[in-house]
Structures are given as structure tokens and as C-alpha cells.
Amino acid sequence: MTGIRPADARDGPELTALDVATWSPRVSPAPAPDPASAFFGGGHRPGDVLVAERGGRVVGYVLAPDASARRLYESCGFVVEGVLRDEFVLDGRPVDDLLMACAL
């Protein structure tokens, strides 16, 4: 049976391994994840992640949606300066890219 639970900092290595195993240019415009990088840090916190667990192993996860990331940037003073319509294609659908900036 698969269970859902909040992530724990100790899940980081398994989450990184999932990212590496599932990354594809069909689903992400970002570069392939580095297998040596830490999952938590750089904006990902255990409190933002729910993990799916089966047999004591992490088999999937969900991270707070992109809307949360936008609110985070806006709370730090970033503003949208432009929108690149249909900039990426993810899972066969066009996706906009937001250009955000912050005056220093």
C-alpha cells in the first residue's frame, strides 16, 4: 500500500534520486538535475513537500505549485516585467515563462 506523509530532511537523497531518474526534456525546460546536489536547500524545504511512500521507500512526491514560488518571489520584492507566451512545451502543452526582476 502507498501512503502519503510530509517530507522529512532525511528524504532528501531519495528525492534527488527520483528527480534524476524521472527528468526528461519532455517535462522540464530546466537542465537535468545533478545527482550530487542536495534536494533540500535552494528553495525546497521539507515542509513544502509531501512524499508517497511504499514499503518504506519514497516512490513519489509533490512540491508546492509554481503559484507559491511566484508569491515567494513577489514577497521578496520581485515584479513581473514580461511574459513569454508559450515559451516552453511541457507534456505536449505550451507554457508561459514569467520574467521577474527586483531592484537592488
C-alpha positions, 0 to 999 in steps of 0.5 A, spaced: 500 500 500 502 507 498 501 512 503 502 519 503 506 523 509 510 530 509 517 530 507 522 529 512 530 532 511 532 525 511 528 524 504 532 528 501 537 523 497 531 519 495 528 525 492 534 527 488 534 520 486 527 520 483 528 527 480 534 524 476 531 518 474 524 521 472 527 528 468 526 528 461 526 534 456 519 532 455 517 535 462 522 540 464 525 546 460 530 546 466 537 542 465 537 535 468 538 535 475 545 533 478 545 527 482 550 530 487 546 536 489 542 536 495 534 536 494 533 540 500 536 547 500 535 552 494 528 553 495 525 546 497 524 545 504 521 539 507 515 542 509 513 544 502 513 537 500 509 531 501 512 524 499 508 517 497 511 512 500 511 504 499 514 499 503 518 504 506 521 507 500 519 514 497 516 512 490 513 519 489 512 526 491 509 533 490 512 540 491 508 546 492 505 549 485 509 554 481 503 559 484 507 559 491 514 560 488 511 566 484 508 569 491 515 567 494 518 571 489 513 577 489 514 577 497 521 578 496 520 584 492 520 581 485 515 584 479 513 581 473 516 585 467 514 580 461 511 574 459 513 569 454 507 566 451 508 559 450 515 559 451 516 552 453 512 545 451 511 541 457 507 534 456 505 536 449 502 543 452 505 550 451 507 554 457 508 561 459 515 563 462 514 569 467 520 574 467 521 577 474 526 582 476 527 586 483 531 592 484 537 592 488 
